[in-house]
């Protein structure tokens, strides 16, 4: 299941990175896609497929909701923390695929190890549920209202959040070619 989760997350990530353009810069692209090339927007494209796979995993396994919620909330925090910290440290466009792959693989391995452990994780269910809701609040609020720091700045234009209407993406592409 964890290997299939890696593949599902990778395919979902690729789709979500292009969803903003595919939706003709509409609301669905803003909510579920990546509106710019900031580390946060790219982390969003890993978060939602990972969450969707976790729900599919729960449906397939059919038992242990409390334990699985704790395992997946923990691994999701690891995924986001690892991805955001690595993209900040290795601030380069060529390393995005490697950073995403390492982050997803690490989170899936951690999830597998935690689910097979003999720890009493069920008692942490309320905290895991709160964490998931907090992550979802971040997911939906940081795109329209991003904090002003390097995690939310577009790597190409330096802007934050949703680009203004009529923004010339071609000018940014030409500028990066000329640089």
N, C-alpha and C positions, 0 to 999 in steps of 0.2 A: 504493500500500500504506500509506503514512504517513497519508493522509487517512482511509482506512478504519480505521486504527489509532486515530485520534482518536475516531471514532464508536463503535468497539468499546469503548474505554476509558470513554467517557461513559456508555454503556448499562450496562457492568459496574459502574461507580461508583455509579450510581443503585440498581441491584439490591443491591449489597453494603452500601450505607448502610441498607437496610431489612431485610437478612438476619437480623440479631439478633432483631428482632421477629417476622419471618416464621417463624423456626425455633423460636418460642415460648421464646426465651432459652436455647436449647440449645447444645451444644458446637459444632455446625457454624456457628452464628451468632457464637460467640466466636472461633473459628479464622479464619473467612473474612469476617466482617462487621465492622461498626463498633459497639462496645458502648457508646460514649458520644460526645459531640460535641467531643472534644479534637482538636487539629490532627493528632496522630499517628494517631488512629483514622480520621480522614478521609483522611490520606495513604495508609493501608493500602488504602483503597477505590480509590485510583488505581494503586497499585503492582501488585496482583495482576492486574487486567485488562491492564495494560501488559505485564507479564511473559507472560501467556497469549497476547497478540497477538504478542509477539516470537517465541514458539515456533511459532505458526501461520505467521508470516512465514518462519521458517526452513524449515518443511515445504513452503511454497509455492515458495520460491526454490530449495531443494534443494542449495545449494552454499555454500561460504564460511562454515562453522560458526565457525571461529576469528575471522574478521573480524567477522561479525555479532554474536558474543558480546561482543566488545570494544565495538562500536558501541552495542549495546543496554545493556550494563552502564554505560557512560559516560552515556548519555542517561537511564537510570533514576536514576542518582545526581543528575544535573541536575534531573530531575523532582522527586525527593523534597527535595533541598536548596532548590530554588526555592519549592516549595509550602510547606514548613515555615517558611522565612524570611519569605515574604510573609504567611502567616497569623499569624505572630508580630507583624510590623510593623503589618499592617492588621487588628487584632484586632476584627473585626465580623462578625456573622452574615450581613449582606446582601452581603458581598463574597466569600463562599465559592465561589459558582459562577464568578465572574470569576477568582478566584485559581486554581481548578482548571483552568479553560479555558486561561488563559495558561500555566500550568505544563505541561500536556499538549501544547499547540501548540508551545511552545518546545522541549520534549524531542523531539517528532517532527521538527521542522525541524532541530534539531541532529543527530539520528540520520540524516536524509537527507543533510545536508552532510558528515557524517563518513563515511558509507558511500560517497559519491561522490568523496571525497578520494583522493589518491595516496599517502597516508601508509602506512607499513608497520605496520599495526595487529596483524598476526598474532602478532608477538613478545610482545604484551601479553596474550595469551590466558590464561596461568596467573593473572595478577593479576586479570583480569576474572572468571574463574571463582571465585576466592577472594572477590571483592567480591560476586558474586551469592549465594554461600553465606552470607556475613556479613549481607547484607540480609535473606535468608530467616530467619536466626537472630534478627535484630531483629524481624522481622515476627511470628514466633510467640512470642517471649519477652516483648516489651514490653506486651502486653495483660494477661497475668496478673500480671506483675511490673514495673509501670511505674516509672521513675525519678520522683522528686518534683520536677518543674519544670513550667513553664507549657505546654510542648509536650504533656504527658500529662494535664493537668487538664481535666476536663469544663468547657466554657464556661458551662453552666447551673448545675450543682450544685457545681462545684469539687472533686469527688471524682476519684480516680485509678483507672484500670483498670475491672474488671468491677464493676458495681453489686451491692450485697449482695442476697441473696434477699429478696423481699418489698418491694423499694425502690419507693416511690410516685412514679412518673414524672409522674402527674397533678398532684401538689403542685408539682413543678418547673415544669410548664407554667403552672399558675395563678400561681405566684410571678413568672414572667417577664411575664405579662400585666399583673399588678398594678404591677410596676416601671415 
